[in-house]
Amino acid sequence: MRCLTCKNGSMKPSSTAYFAQLKNCYVIIENVPCMKCEQCGEEFFTASVLEKIDDMLDRLEQIASKIFIMDYATSAA
């Protein structure tokens, strides 16, 4: 698969950290699966990964304060 941003690089499976700012805290989700361009480094997430992230953020918004760091693999299950 070619990169949608630079049009030259190939997309390879990888993982990354996902950062989000909620109204009452900051959230960092580590080890999130993604596709990453070997050329420009652009990262893309599948729809299923984004759905799981949305679910995690909805739950965290109710309980988190200030900064919350979690691991995707243990939280997405």
C-alpha contacts under 8 A as a table, 3 or more apart, distances in Angstrom:
res1	aa1	res2	aa2	distance
1	M	10	S	5.77
1	M	11	M	5.59
2	R	7	K	5.98
2	R	8	N	6.42
2	R	9	G	5.78
2	R	10	S	4.76
2	R	11	M	5.95
2	R	37	C	8.00
3	C	6	C	5.84
3	C	7	K	4.97
3	C	8	N	6.36
3	C	9	G	5.39
3	C	10	S	5.85
3	C	11	M	5.90
3	C	37	C	5.94
3	C	42	E	7.74
4	L	7	K	5.49
5	T	42	E	7.14
6	C	9	G	6.66
6	C	39	Q	7.70
6	C	40	C	6.64
8	N	39	Q	6.95
9	G	37	C	5.55
9	G	38	E	5.53
9	G	39	Q	4.50
9	G	40	C	6.91
10	S	37	C	5.48
10	S	38	E	5.75
10	S	39	Q	7.06
11	M	35	M	5.60
11	M	36	K	5.16
11	M	37	C	4.41
11	M	38	E	6.36
12	K	35	M	5.27
12	K	36	K	5.34
12	K	37	C	6.35
12	K	38	E	7.02
13	P	33	P	7.31
13	P	34	C	5.97
13	P	35	M	4.60
13	P	36	K	6.31
14	S	33	P	5.92
14	S	34	C	5.34
14	S	35	M	5.66
14	S	36	K	6.04
15	S	31	N	5.20
15	S	32	V	5.08
15	S	33	P	4.31
15	S	34	C	5.29
15	S	35	M	7.61
16	T	30	E	6.45
16	T	31	N	5.27
16	T	32	V	5.18
16	T	33	P	6.57
16	T	34	C	6.86
17	A	28	I	6.60
17	A	29	I	5.56
17	A	30	E	4.40
17	A	31	N	5.79
17	A	32	V	5.94
18	Y	28	I	5.67
18	Y	29	I	5.05
18	Y	30	E	6.46
18	Y	32	V	6.75
19	F	26	Y	7.45
19	F	27	V	5.79
19	F	28	I	4.72
19	F	29	I	6.56
20	A	26	Y	5.88
20	A	27	V	5.14
20	A	28	I	6.58
21	Q	24	N	7.96
21	Q	25	C	6.16
21	Q	26	Y	4.54
21	Q	27	V	6.27
22	L	25	C	5.24
22	L	26	Y	5.97
22	L	27	V	7.48
22	L	61	E	6.78
23	K	61	E	7.85
24	N	61	E	7.34
24	N	64	A	7.59
24	N	65	S	6.06
24	N	66	K	6.44
25	C	61	E	7.69
25	C	64	A	6.54
25	C	65	S	5.18
25	C	66	K	4.15
25	C	67	I	5.46
25	C	68	F	7.36
26	Y	65	S	7.99
26	Y	66	K	5.99
26	Y	67	I	4.75
26	Y	68	F	6.31
27	V	57	L	7.98
27	V	67	I	5.81
27	V	68	F	4.83
27	V	69	I	5.85
27	V	70	M	7.91
28	I	67	I	7.84
28	I	68	F	6.30
28	I	69	I	4.70
28	I	70	M	6.40
29	I	32	V	6.78
29	I	69	I	5.82
29	I	70	M	4.93
29	I	71	D	5.50
29	I	72	Y	5.92
30	E	69	I	7.38
30	E	70	M	6.15
30	E	71	D	4.76
30	E	72	Y	5.84
31	N	71	D	6.14
31	N	72	Y	5.66
31	N	73	A	7.04
32	V	49	V	7.86
32	V	71	D	7.77
32	V	72	Y	5.43
32	V	73	A	7.55
33	P	45	F	7.20
33	P	49	V	7.36
34	C	43	E	6.32
34	C	44	F	5.61
34	C	45	F	4.87
34	C	46	T	7.08
35	M	43	E	5.65
35	M	44	F	5.19
35	M	45	F	6.46
36	K	41	G	5.79
36	K	42	E	5.67
36	K	43	E	4.49
36	K	44	F	6.48
37	C	40	C	5.74
37	C	41	G	4.72
37	C	42	E	5.31
37	C	43	E	6.54
38	E	41	G	5.83
45	F	49	V	6.22
45	F	50	L	6.49
46	T	49	V	5.31
46	T	50	L	6.38
47	A	50	L	5.11
47	A	51	E	6.15
48	S	51	E	5.05
48	S	52	K	6.35
49	V	52	K	5.19
49	V	53	I	6.22
50	L	53	I	4.97
50	L	54	D	6.12
51	E	54	D	5.09
51	E	55	D	6.28
52	K	55	D	5.03
52	K	56	M	6.20
52	K	76	A	6.05
53	I	56	M	5.03
53	I	57	L	6.11
53	I	76	A	7.65
54	D	57	L	5.10
54	D	58	D	6.12
55	D	58	D	5.17
55	D	59	R	6.41
56	M	59	R	5.26
56	M	60	L	6.11
56	M	75	S	7.42
56	M	76	A	7.39
57	L	60	L	4.97
57	L	61	E	5.95
58	D	61	E	5.39
58	D	62	Q	7.10
59	R	62	Q	5.73
59	R	63	I	7.12
60	L	63	I	5.26
60	L	64	A	5.34
61	E	64	A	5.78
64	A	67	I	7.27
64	A	68	F	6.42
65	S	68	F	7.25
70	M	75	S	7.20
71	D	74	T	5.71
71	D	75	S	6.16
72	Y	75	S	5.17
72	Y	76	A	5.55
73	A	76	A	5.70
73	A	77	A	6.86
74	T	77	A	6.27
